[in-house]
Amino acid sequence: MNIAKLDRTLGLVQQTSGLVFSSFTLLHLSGHLLAPLGFSLADSALYFSRVYYQNPLIEPLVIGGSLVVHIGSSVARIFLRQKRQQQQQEKKAVRNSQSLPSEPDDVTAEAVKDGEEEKSAAAATKAPSAAWPSRGAAVRELRLHRYAGWLLTPLVVGHVFATRIAPLLILPDPSIVDLTQITYALNSPNGLGWVYFAYFGVFGAAGLYHSAYGIQQALSALGLRGRRLKPGMWTRVAYACAAGMFMAVWAIGGGFEEVSVPLAAKWRELDEEMVGAALALFGVSWGSRSSAPTIGTKAPNFSAVAVSNGEFKTVSLNDFKGKYVVLFFYPMDFTFVCPTEIIAFSDAIDQFRKLNAEVVACSTDTQFSHLAWTQQPRKQGGLGEMKIPILADVTKKIASDYGVLIADGADAGVALRGTFIIDPEQNLRIAHVHDLPIGRNVAEYVRLLEALTFHAEHGEVCPANWSKGGKTIKADPTGSKEYFSQA
């Protein structure tokens, strides 16, 4: 078997398939690099690029096929190089044993060539006298290209599963996958945002460098481009790729501007399903977690900018330790049922505070929308002066954590009319969720708070239709007879 000839043939296959896949990779990653200039700009660029390559023919056949061929030919060439080096060492040992003149050893040359079709870096730059001083940089850059390729192989497989295969199997409409999937991961509620930041940064930087360097190698090997960058220049390109990609990931995560994630509930579902599938491979069961908090457990913490007394202020659940909190969600600003509820809660704040309770409103609108609504007179559908803070849950995280975020349909991205009463120890005690057309009775939540405080003070339980001053029940078989005997 002529290993050199087979290596040259595989080299052409590797270069051609790499050229195809790397071109699409650069097109894709260039959209991410626009994120520091504006998240919407990057998202739009990715959307328009996907229009051309994300279809049933191009993506699986052209992009996927070229990736499989490129990885396969690259791995095959690694084994061929090892076999070739082994043969050279065997020949050298025979020559030494027979005291024959030694032949030139091309093992070192392999370090600066991607097969026999590649020339030295000095020859490529038309500077023979600079070949040896440049060889160190050329070898380093070629090795970096190869190391990046080895790193990318498992990362690309995982990325394809997470962004292509899993959405196709899990989501009813996989076409909704967009850049906010990465935004959600970088702000992951499970505290792994820094892991995702490192993952996407390294993945993107390696992808940029490997693709750009590979395109140059392929064009030169295929005779489509004569000159290459001088040795040393690709080192600078590597630094630029790392800096640009980590800055882009920071921007996608909301580092430069506030990024809305209307499909946070979907990304959470996708993450849980993928974790479950991964753990199932190791025989570990993974029950799907409820998107709504459980009564009697710690209420999900929240912290967001709110409009409070006409000003912007960060409000968190921790601000109310030692007090009851009535947290209520409403769908949108400048609507119809919503102002009647918010005004009713605000006007009743003194009743709540007598019960050691504070009221907090929340929607997925921005704080600027909240402020504008409070400045609109009530007779024109506005809120007017507010005595309660209104949270701006622009990331949808709070609504998602409390299980009230609508994920599908025409109202996707807004919150249902959820009302949650949290006790002074920040345990969730009451949870009510209404559909959008139905307004709440504020007096009912005053009554519920009165029942909670009565039970906390006296230990007795409150029967149906109980109101303050009404009869209660001793929670034991003997004591309860007193109540039931008078019923």
Secondary structure, DSSP 4 states (H G I P E B T S, - for coil): --HHHHHHHHHHHHHHHHHHHHHHHHHHHHHHTTGGG-HHHHHHHHHHHHHHH-STTIIIIIIHHHHHHHHHHHHHHHHHHHHHHHHHHHHHHHHHHHTPPPPPP-HHHHTT-SSTTPPPHHHHTT-GGGHHHHHHHHHHHHHHHHHHHHHHHHHHHHHHIIIIIHHHHH-S-GGG--THHHHHHHT-TTS-HHHHHHHHHHHHHHHHHHHHHHHHHHHHHTTS----PPTTHHHHHHHHHHHHHHHHHHHHTTSSS----TTHHHHHHHHHHHHHHHHHTTT---PPPPSSPPTTSBPPP-EEEEEETTEEEEEEGGGGTTSEEEEEE-S-SS-SHHHHHHHHHHHTHHHHHHTTEEEEEEESS-HHHHHHHHTS-GGGT---S-SS-EEE-TTSHHHHHTT-B--SSTTTTSB-EEEEEE-TT-BEEEEEEE-TT----HHHHHHHHHHHHHHHHH--B--TT--TTS--B-SSTTTHHHHHTT-
